[in-house]
Amino acid sequence: MIKQFIKKLIQYYIDLIVSWYRQIKTHYNLNSEIKKYHASFDEPEKPKIREVGKFGDKDWSISIGDIDE
């Protein structure tokens, strides 16, 4: 009778530890996915706009995007 009680008690605590571990693992995975999701929304760098000359001049132009100066 005592052996059955101890066996059930041990089984209860093993189940408790396993469920606790699953909760911790799920929480960690969820936080990891949330960080990845928020990182995907980081705003890209705005393009640089450079004006050369005045409007209507012979060498007038506007460049938008990556500019190697």
PDB file of N, CA, C and O in Angstrom:
ATOM      1  N   MET A   1       0.814  -1.191   0.000  1.00  0.00           N
ATOM      2  CA  MET A   1       0.000   0.000   0.000  1.00  0.00           C
ATOM      3  C   MET A   1       0.863   1.263   0.000  1.00  0.00           C
ATOM      4  O   MET A   1       0.589   2.208  -0.739  1.00  0.00           O
ATOM      5  N   ILE A   2       1.879   1.272   0.810  1.00  0.00           N
ATOM      6  CA  ILE A   2       2.762   2.436   0.873  1.00  0.00           C
ATOM      7  C   ILE A   2       3.561   2.541  -0.434  1.00  0.00           C
ATOM      8  O   ILE A   2       3.835   3.643  -0.910  1.00  0.00           O
ATOM      9  N   LYS A   3       3.928   1.407  -1.004  1.00  0.00           N
ATOM     10  CA  LYS A   3       4.678   1.422  -2.261  1.00  0.00           C
ATOM     11  C   LYS A   3       3.833   2.049  -3.375  1.00  0.00           C
ATOM     12  O   LYS A   3       4.356   2.809  -4.189  1.00  0.00           O
ATOM     13  N   GLN A   4       2.565   1.744  -3.416  1.00  0.00           N
ATOM     14  CA  GLN A   4       1.690   2.329  -4.435  1.00  0.00           C
ATOM     15  C   GLN A   4       1.572   3.837  -4.245  1.00  0.00           C
ATOM     16  O   GLN A   4       1.591   4.598  -5.213  1.00  0.00           O
ATOM     17  N   PHE A   5       1.450   4.259  -2.991  1.00  0.00           N
ATOM     18  CA  PHE A   5       1.364   5.693  -2.717  1.00  0.00           C
ATOM     19  C   PHE A   5       2.631   6.415  -3.161  1.00  0.00           C
ATOM     20  O   PHE A   5       2.560   7.464  -3.802  1.00  0.00           O
ATOM     21  N   ILE A   6       3.778   5.860  -2.824  1.00  0.00           N
ATOM     22  CA  ILE A   6       5.060   6.472  -3.213  1.00  0.00           C
ATOM     23  C   ILE A   6       5.205   6.473  -4.729  1.00  0.00           C
ATOM     24  O   ILE A   6       5.690   7.443  -5.310  1.00  0.00           O
ATOM     25  N   LYS A   7       4.787   5.394  -5.363  1.00  0.00           N
ATOM     26  CA  LYS A   7       4.859   5.314  -6.825  1.00  0.00           C
ATOM     27  C   LYS A   7       3.982   6.392  -7.474  1.00  0.00           C
ATOM     28  O   LYS A   7       4.411   7.051  -8.422  1.00  0.00           O
ATOM     29  N   LYS A   8       2.756   6.574  -6.965  1.00  0.00           N
ATOM     30  CA  LYS A   8       1.874   7.612  -7.503  1.00  0.00           C
ATOM     31  C   LYS A   8       2.416   9.008  -7.211  1.00  0.00           C
ATOM     32  O   LYS A   8       2.298   9.907  -8.044  1.00  0.00           O
ATOM     33  N   LEU A   9       3.005   9.194  -6.042  1.00  0.00           N
ATOM     34  CA  LEU A   9       3.585  10.486  -5.679  1.00  0.00           C
ATOM     35  C   LEU A   9       4.753  10.838  -6.596  1.00  0.00           C
ATOM     36  O   LEU A   9       4.866  11.972  -7.063  1.00  0.00           O
ATOM     37  N   ILE A  10       5.609   9.870  -6.846  1.00  0.00           N
ATOM     38  CA  ILE A  10       6.735  10.092  -7.752  1.00  0.00           C
ATOM     39  C   ILE A  10       6.230  10.391  -9.157  1.00  0.00           C
ATOM     40  O   ILE A  10       6.737  11.299  -9.816  1.00  0.00           O
ATOM     41  N   GLN A  11       5.246   9.647  -9.618  1.00  0.00           N
ATOM     42  CA  GLN A  11       4.683   9.879 -10.947  1.00  0.00           C
ATOM     43  C   GLN A  11       4.067  11.279 -11.040  1.00  0.00           C
ATOM     44  O   GLN A  11       4.200  11.950 -12.064  1.00  0.00           O
ATOM     45  N   TYR A  12       3.402  11.713  -9.986  1.00  0.00           N
ATOM     46  CA  TYR A  12       2.805  13.050  -9.951  1.00  0.00           C
ATOM     47  C   TYR A  12       3.876  14.120 -10.102  1.00  0.00           C
ATOM     48  O   TYR A  12       3.717  15.053 -10.889  1.00  0.00           O
ATOM     49  N   TYR A  13       4.967  13.990  -9.352  1.00  0.00           N
ATOM     50  CA  TYR A  13       6.024  14.995  -9.432  1.00  0.00           C
ATOM     51  C   TYR A  13       6.765  14.958 -10.763  1.00  0.00           C
ATOM     52  O   TYR A  13       7.192  16.001 -11.259  1.00  0.00           O
ATOM     53  N   ILE A  14       6.920  13.800 -11.335  1.00  0.00           N
ATOM     54  CA  ILE A  14       7.530  13.709 -12.675  1.00  0.00           C
ATOM     55  C   ILE A  14       6.644  14.410 -13.699  1.00  0.00           C
ATOM     56  O   ILE A  14       7.140  15.166 -14.534  1.00  0.00           O
ATOM     57  N   ASP A  15       5.334  14.165 -13.640  1.00  0.00           N
ATOM     58  CA  ASP A  15       4.403  14.841 -14.551  1.00  0.00           C
ATOM     59  C   ASP A  15       4.433  16.350 -14.343  1.00  0.00           C
ATOM     60  O   ASP A  15       4.361  17.115 -15.305  1.00  0.00           O
ATOM     61  N   LEU A  16       4.540  16.774 -13.092  1.00  0.00           N
ATOM     62  CA  LEU A  16       4.597  18.200 -12.782  1.00  0.00           C
ATOM     63  C   LEU A  16       5.847  18.841 -13.375  1.00  0.00           C
ATOM     64  O   LEU A  16       5.780  19.929 -13.947  1.00  0.00           O
ATOM     65  N   ILE A  17       6.973  18.176 -13.241  1.00  0.00           N
ATOM     66  CA  ILE A  17       8.239  18.689 -13.786  1.00  0.00           C
ATOM     67  C   ILE A  17       8.181  18.734 -15.310  1.00  0.00           C
ATOM     68  O   ILE A  17       8.640  19.703 -15.915  1.00  0.00           O
ATOM     69  N   VAL A  18       7.625  17.700 -15.938  1.00  0.00           N
ATOM     70  CA  VAL A  18       7.523  17.667 -17.401  1.00  0.00           C
ATOM     71  C   VAL A  18       6.618  18.787 -17.903  1.00  0.00           C
ATOM     72  O   VAL A  18       6.942  19.443 -18.893  1.00  0.00           O
ATOM     73  N   SER A  19       5.498  19.013 -17.240  1.00  0.00           N
ATOM     74  CA  SER A  19       4.604  20.092 -17.684  1.00  0.00           C
ATOM     75  C   SER A  19       5.251  21.457 -17.472  1.00  0.00           C
ATOM     76  O   SER A  19       5.074  22.357 -18.294  1.00  0.00           O
ATOM     77  N   TRP A  20       5.991  21.622 -16.390  1.00  0.00           N
ATOM     78  CA  TRP A  20       6.705  22.878 -16.137  1.00  0.00           C
ATOM     79  C   TRP A  20       7.751  23.115 -17.225  1.00  0.00           C
ATOM     80  O   TRP A  20       7.889  24.230 -17.728  1.00  0.00           O
ATOM     81  N   TYR A  21       8.487  22.061 -17.584  1.00  0.00           N
ATOM     82  CA  TYR A  21       9.490  22.176 -18.633  1.00  0.00           C
ATOM     83  C   TYR A  21       8.848  22.549 -19.971  1.00  0.00           C
ATOM     84  O   TYR A  21       9.395  23.373 -20.704  1.00  0.00           O
ATOM     85  N   ARG A  22       7.708  21.960 -20.295  1.00  0.00           N
ATOM     86  CA  ARG A  22       7.020  22.286 -21.543  1.00  0.00           C
ATOM     87  C   ARG A  22       6.568  23.747 -21.562  1.00  0.00           C
ATOM     88  O   ARG A  22       6.657  24.408 -22.596  1.00  0.00           O
ATOM     89  N   GLN A  23       6.088  24.250 -20.438  1.00  0.00           N
ATOM     90  CA  GLN A  23       5.668  25.652 -20.365  1.00  0.00           C
ATOM     91  C   GLN A  23       6.853  26.586 -20.582  1.00  0.00           C
ATOM     92  O   GLN A  23       6.748  27.562 -21.324  1.00  0.00           O
ATOM     93  N   ILE A  24       7.976  26.292 -19.938  1.00  0.00           N
ATOM     94  CA  ILE A  24       9.186  27.113 -20.092  1.00  0.00           C
ATOM     95  C   ILE A  24       9.656  27.083 -21.540  1.00  0.00           C
ATOM     96  O   ILE A  24      10.009  28.122 -22.100  1.00  0.00           O
ATOM     97  N   LYS A  25       9.664  25.906 -22.146  1.00  0.00           N
ATOM     98  CA  LYS A  25      10.110  25.763 -23.534  1.00  0.00           C
ATOM     99  C   LYS A  25       9.187  26.528 -24.483  1.00  0.00           C
ATOM    100  O   LYS A  25       9.660  27.208 -25.393  1.00  0.00           O
ATOM    101  N   THR A  26       7.888  26.420 -24.277  1.00  0.00           N
ATOM    102  CA  THR A  26       6.919  27.129 -25.113  1.00  0.00           C
ATOM    103  C   THR A  26       7.081  28.644 -24.952  1.00  0.00           C
ATOM    104  O   THR A  26       7.035  29.381 -25.937  1.00  0.00           O
ATOM    105  N   HIS A  27       7.266  29.101 -23.735  1.00  0.00           N
ATOM    106  CA  HIS A  27       7.454  30.527 -23.470  1.00  0.00           C
ATOM    107  C   HIS A  27       8.709  31.049 -24.187  1.00  0.00           C
ATOM    108  O   HIS A  27       8.681  32.119 -24.795  1.00  0.00           O
ATOM    109  N   TYR A  28       9.799  30.293 -24.113  1.00  0.00           N
ATOM    110  CA  TYR A  28      11.036  30.692 -24.774  1.00  0.00           C
ATOM    111  C   TYR A  28      10.856  30.738 -26.295  1.00  0.00           C
ATOM    112  O   TYR A  28      11.293  31.692 -26.938  1.00  0.00           O
ATOM    113  N   ASN A  29      10.219  29.721 -26.869  1.00  0.00           N
ATOM    114  CA  ASN A  29      10.000  29.695 -28.320  1.00  0.00           C
ATOM    115  C   ASN A  29       9.086  30.829 -28.773  1.00  0.00           C
ATOM    116  O   ASN A  29       9.305  31.425 -29.828  1.00  0.00           O
ATOM    117  N   LEU A  30       8.070  31.124 -27.983  1.00  0.00           N
ATOM    118  CA  LEU A  30       7.155  32.209 -28.317  1.00  0.00           C
ATOM    119  C   LEU A  30       7.871  33.554 -28.303  1.00  0.00           C
ATOM    120  O   LEU A  30       7.683  34.364 -29.211  1.00  0.00           O
ATOM    121  N   ASN A  31       8.683  33.799 -27.289  1.00  0.00           N
ATOM    122  CA  ASN A  31       9.446  35.048 -27.229  1.00  0.00           C
ATOM    123  C   ASN A  31      10.413  35.160 -28.390  1.00  0.00           C
ATOM    124  O   ASN A  31      10.608  36.246 -28.937  1.00  0.00           O
ATOM    125  N   SER A  32      11.015  34.050 -28.769  1.00  0.00           N
ATOM    126  CA  SER A  32      11.933  34.045 -29.904  1.00  0.00           C
ATOM    127  C   SER A  32      11.202  34.408 -31.200  1.00  0.00           C
ATOM    128  O   SER A  32      11.711  35.200 -31.992  1.00  0.00           O
ATOM    129  N   GLU A  33      10.026  33.843 -31.421  1.00  0.00           N
ATOM    130  CA  GLU A  33       9.242  34.157 -32.616  1.00  0.00           C
ATOM    131  C   GLU A  33       8.782  35.611 -32.618  1.00  0.00           C
ATOM    132  O   GLU A  33       8.760  36.249 -33.670  1.00  0.00           O
ATOM    133  N   ILE A  34       8.419  36.135 -31.471  1.00  0.00           N
ATOM    134  CA  ILE A  34       7.991  37.538 -31.373  1.00  0.00           C
ATOM    135  C   ILE A  34       9.146  38.463 -31.731  1.00  0.00           C
ATOM    136  O   ILE A  34       8.948  39.450 -32.439  1.00  0.00           O
ATOM    137  N   LYS A  35      10.349  38.159 -31.252  1.00  0.00           N
ATOM    138  CA  LYS A  35      11.519  38.986 -31.583  1.00  0.00           C
ATOM    139  C   LYS A  35      11.803  38.955 -33.081  1.00  0.00           C
ATOM    140  O   LYS A  35      12.131  39.983 -33.673  1.00  0.00           O
ATOM    141  N   LYS A  36      11.679  37.783 -33.696  1.00  0.00           N
ATOM    142  CA  LYS A  36      11.893  37.675 -35.145  1.00  0.00           C
ATOM    143  C   LYS A  36      10.840  38.484 -35.907  1.00  0.00           C
ATOM    144  O   LYS A  36      11.154  39.145 -36.897  1.00  0.00           O
ATOM    145  N   TYR A  37       9.601  38.427 -35.443  1.00  0.00           N
ATOM    146  CA  TYR A  37       8.506  39.145 -36.088  1.00  0.00           C
ATOM    147  C   TYR A  37       8.726  40.651 -36.006  1.00  0.00           C
ATOM    148  O   TYR A  37       8.527  41.361 -36.992  1.00  0.00           O
ATOM    149  N   HIS A  38       9.134  41.142 -34.841  1.00  0.00           N
ATOM    150  CA  HIS A  38       9.375  42.576 -34.686  1.00  0.00           C
ATOM    151  C   HIS A  38      10.605  43.024 -35.484  1.00  0.00           C
ATOM    152  O   HIS A  38      10.636  44.140 -36.003  1.00  0.00           O
ATOM    153  N   ALA A  39      11.596  42.171 -35.579  1.00  0.00           N
ATOM    154  CA  ALA A  39      12.787  42.512 -36.356  1.00  0.00           C
ATOM    155  C   ALA A  39      12.461  42.643 -37.841  1.00  0.00           C
ATOM    156  O   ALA A  39      13.127  43.388 -38.560  1.00  0.00           O
ATOM    157  N   SER A  40      11.449  41.927 -38.299  1.00  0.00           N
ATOM    158  CA  SER A  40      11.085  42.008 -39.713  1.00  0.00           C
ATOM    159  C   SER A  40      10.437  43.356 -40.051  1.00  0.00           C
ATOM    160  O   SER A  40      10.347  43.719 -41.224  1.00  0.00           O
ATOM    161  N   PHE A  41       9.987  44.093 -39.041  1.00  0.00           N
ATOM    162  CA  PHE A  41       9.349  45.375 -39.279  1.00  0.00           C
ATOM    163  C   PHE A  41      10.293  46.567 -39.143  1.00  0.00           C
ATOM    164  O   PHE A  41       9.854  47.712 -39.241  1.00  0.00           O
ATOM    165  N   ASP A  42      11.580  46.315 -38.919  1.00  0.00           N
ATOM    166  CA  ASP A  42      12.526  47.421 -38.855  1.00  0.00           C
ATOM    167  C   ASP A  42      12.482  48.186 -40.165  1.00  0.00           C
ATOM    168  O   ASP A  42      12.536  47.607 -41.250  1.00  0.00           O
ATOM    169  N   GLU A  43      12.385  49.490 -40.038  1.00  0.00           N
ATOM    170  CA  GLU A  43      12.255  50.307 -41.244  1.00  0.00           C
ATOM    171  C   GLU A  43      13.560  50.295 -42.034  1.00  0.00           C
ATOM    172  O   GLU A  43      14.639  50.452 -41.464  1.00  0.00           O
ATOM    173  N   PRO A  44      13.455  50.108 -43.343  1.00  0.00           N
ATOM    174  CA  PRO A  44      14.668  50.164 -44.158  1.00  0.00           C
ATOM    175  C   PRO A  44      15.199  51.587 -44.227  1.00  0.00           C
ATOM    176  O   PRO A  44      14.474  52.551 -43.980  1.00  0.00           O
ATOM    177  N   GLU A  45      16.446  51.698 -44.559  1.00  0.00           N
ATOM    178  CA  GLU A  45      17.081  53.004 -44.650  1.00  0.00           C
ATOM    179  C   GLU A  45      16.467  53.796 -45.800  1.00  0.00           C
ATOM    180  O   GLU A  45      16.291  53.279 -46.903  1.00  0.00           O
ATOM    181  N   LYS A  46      16.144  55.055 -45.527  1.00  0.00           N
ATOM    182  CA  LYS A  46      15.533  55.894 -46.561  1.00  0.00           C
ATOM    183  C   LYS A  46      16.576  56.227 -47.633  1.00  0.00           C
ATOM    184  O   LYS A  46      17.753  56.407 -47.319  1.00  0.00           O
ATOM    185  N   PRO A  47      16.145  56.309 -48.895  1.00  0.00           N
ATOM    186  CA  PRO A  47      17.106  56.633 -49.954  1.00  0.00           C
ATOM    187  C   PRO A  47      17.605  58.065 -49.826  1.00  0.00           C
ATOM    188  O   PRO A  47      16.893  58.954 -49.359  1.00  0.00           O
ATOM    189  N   LYS A  48      18.838  58.261 -50.250  1.00  0.00           N
ATOM    190  CA  LYS A  48      19.426  59.596 -50.223  1.00  0.00           C
ATOM    191  C   LYS A  48      19.056  60.309 -51.520  1.00  0.00           C
ATOM    192  O   LYS A  48      19.115  59.721 -52.600  1.00  0.00           O
ATOM    193  N   ILE A  49      18.682  61.558 -51.406  1.00  0.00           N
ATOM    194  CA  ILE A  49      18.313  62.352 -52.580  1.00  0.00           C
ATOM    195  C   ILE A  49      19.383  63.422 -52.759  1.00  0.00           C
ATOM    196  O   ILE A  49      19.699  64.170 -51.835  1.00  0.00           O
ATOM    197  N   ARG A  50      19.929  63.475 -53.960  1.00  0.00           N
ATOM    198  CA  ARG A  50      20.979  64.443 -54.245  1.00  0.00           C
ATOM    199  C   ARG A  50      20.579  65.229 -55.485  1.00  0.00           C
ATOM    200  O   ARG A  50      20.267  64.651 -56.526  1.00  0.00           O
ATOM    201  N   GLU A  51      20.592  66.541 -55.362  1.00  0.00           N
ATOM    202  CA  GLU A  51      20.274  67.404 -56.499  1.00  0.00           C
ATOM    203  C   GLU A  51      21.564  68.002 -57.032  1.00  0.00           C
ATOM    204  O   GLU A  51      22.413  68.463 -56.269  1.00  0.00           O
ATOM    205  N   VAL A  52      21.699  67.990 -58.349  1.00  0.00           N
ATOM    206  CA  VAL A  52      22.879  68.558 -58.993  1.00  0.00           C
ATOM    207  C   VAL A  52      22.418  69.638 -59.943  1.00  0.00           C
ATOM    208  O   VAL A  52      21.604  69.376 -60.828  1.00  0.00           O
ATOM    209  N   GLY A  53      22.920  70.847 -59.778  1.00  0.00           N
ATOM    210  CA  GLY A  53      22.570  71.955 -60.662  1.00  0.00           C
ATOM    211  C   GLY A  53      21.193  72.505 -60.362  1.00  0.00           C
ATOM    212  O   GLY A  53      20.590  72.165 -59.344  1.00  0.00           O
ATOM    213  N   LYS A  54      20.692  73.357 -61.247  1.00  0.00           N
ATOM    214  CA  LYS A  54      19.364  73.952 -61.107  1.00  0.00           C
ATOM    215  C   LYS A  54      18.447  73.370 -62.169  1.00  0.00           C
ATOM    216  O   LYS A  54      18.901  72.914 -63.218  1.00  0.00           O
ATOM    217  N   PHE A  55      17.156  73.391 -61.886  1.00  0.00           N
ATOM    218  CA  PHE A  55      16.178  72.845 -62.808  1.00  0.00           C
ATOM    219  C   PHE A  55      16.259  73.586 -64.146  1.00  0.00           C
ATOM    220  O   PHE A  55      16.185  74.814 -64.194  1.00  0.00           O
ATOM    221  N   GLY A  56      16.410  72.839 -65.206  1.00  0.00           N
ATOM    222  CA  GLY A  56      16.461  73.417 -66.538  1.00  0.00           C
ATOM    223  C   GLY A  56      17.864  73.618 -67.059  1.00  0.00           C
ATOM    224  O   GLY A  56      18.036  73.838 -68.258  1.00  0.00           O
ATOM    225  N   ASP A  57      18.881  73.552 -66.207  1.00  0.00           N
ATOM    226  CA  ASP A  57      20.259  73.684 -66.684  1.00  0.00           C
ATOM    227  C   ASP A  57      20.652  72.451 -67.487  1.00  0.00           C
ATOM    228  O   ASP A  57      19.982  71.420 -67.440  1.00  0.00           O
ATOM    229  N   LYS A  58      21.749  72.577 -68.224  1.00  0.00           N
ATOM    230  CA  LYS A  58      22.198  71.515 -69.102  1.00  0.00           C
ATOM    231  C   LYS A  58      22.566  70.242 -68.319  1.00  0.00           C
ATOM    232  O   LYS A  58      22.194  69.145 -68.736  1.00  0.00           O
ATOM    233  N   ASP A  59      23.277  70.366 -67.213  1.00  0.00           N
ATOM    234  CA  ASP A  59      23.745  69.205 -66.450  1.00  0.00           C
ATOM    235  C   ASP A  59      22.863  68.915 -65.235  1.00  0.00           C
ATOM    236  O   ASP A  59      23.344  68.343 -64.256  1.00  0.00           O
ATOM    237  N   TRP A  60      21.615  69.288 -65.274  1.00  0.00           N
ATOM    238  CA  TRP A  60      20.717  69.110 -64.129  1.00  0.00           C
ATOM    239  C   TRP A  60      20.236  67.666 -64.061  1.00  0.00           C
ATOM    240  O   TRP A  60      19.872  67.073 -65.076  1.00  0.00           O
ATOM    241  N   SER A  61      20.239  67.103 -62.844  1.00  0.00           N
ATOM    242  CA  SER A  61      19.697  65.748 -62.678  1.00  0.00           C
ATOM    243  C   SER A  61      19.361  65.533 -61.192  1.00  0.00           C
ATOM    244  O   SER A  61      19.853  66.244 -60.316  1.00  0.00           O
ATOM    245  N   ILE A  62      18.515  64.537 -60.944  1.00  0.00           N
ATOM    246  CA  ILE A  62      18.200  64.118 -59.580  1.00  0.00           C
ATOM    247  C   ILE A  62      18.511  62.645 -59.501  1.00  0.00           C
ATOM    248  O   ILE A  62      18.136  61.869 -60.380  1.00  0.00           O
ATOM    249  N   SER A  63      19.207  62.259 -58.432  1.00  0.00           N
ATOM    250  CA  SER A  63      19.521  60.841 -58.224  1.00  0.00           C
ATOM    251  C   SER A  63      18.827  60.382 -56.945  1.00  0.00           C
ATOM    252  O   SER A  63      18.934  61.031 -55.904  1.00  0.00           O
ATOM    253  N   ILE A  64      18.123  59.271 -57.029  1.00  0.00           N
ATOM    254  CA  ILE A  64      17.446  58.714 -55.864  1.00  0.00           C
ATOM    255  C   ILE A  64      17.927  57.264 -55.703  1.00  0.00           C
ATOM    256  O   ILE A  64      17.933  56.488 -56.659  1.00  0.00           O
ATOM    257  N   GLY A  65      18.318  56.927 -54.502  1.00  0.00           N
ATOM    258  CA  GLY A  65      18.788  55.557 -54.232  1.00  0.00           C
ATOM    259  C   GLY A  65      20.183  55.598 -53.672  1.00  0.00           C
ATOM    260  O   GLY A  65      20.605  56.599 -53.092  1.00  0.00           O
ATOM    261  N   ASP A  66      20.908  54.495 -53.848  1.00  0.00           N
ATOM    262  CA  ASP A  66      22.268  54.409 -53.344  1.00  0.00           C
ATOM    263  C   ASP A  66      23.187  55.254 -54.207  1.00  0.00           C
ATOM    264  O   ASP A  66      23.243  55.101 -55.427  1.00  0.00           O
ATOM    265  N   ILE A  67      23.901  56.145 -53.547  1.00  0.00           N
ATOM    266  CA  ILE A  67      24.788  57.060 -54.264  1.00  0.00           C
ATOM    267  C   ILE A  67      26.200  56.836 -53.750  1.00  0.00           C
ATOM    268  O   ILE A  67      26.463  56.955 -52.553  1.00  0.00           O
ATOM    269  N   ASP A  68      27.093  56.515 -54.653  1.00  0.00           N
ATOM    270  CA  ASP A  68      28.502  56.385 -54.284  1.00  0.00           C
ATOM    271  C   ASP A  68      29.173  57.713 -54.570  1.00  0.00           C
ATOM    272  O   ASP A  68      29.347  58.117 -55.719  1.00  0.00           O
ATOM    273  N   GLU A  69      29.543  58.379 -53.483  1.00  0.00           N
ATOM    274  CA  GLU A  69      30.177  59.694 -53.674  1.00  0.00           C
ATOM    275  C   GLU A  69      31.656  59.583 -53.545  1.00  0.00           C
ATOM    276  O   GLU A  69      32.363  60.582 -53.674  1.00  0.00           O
TER     277      GLU A  69
END
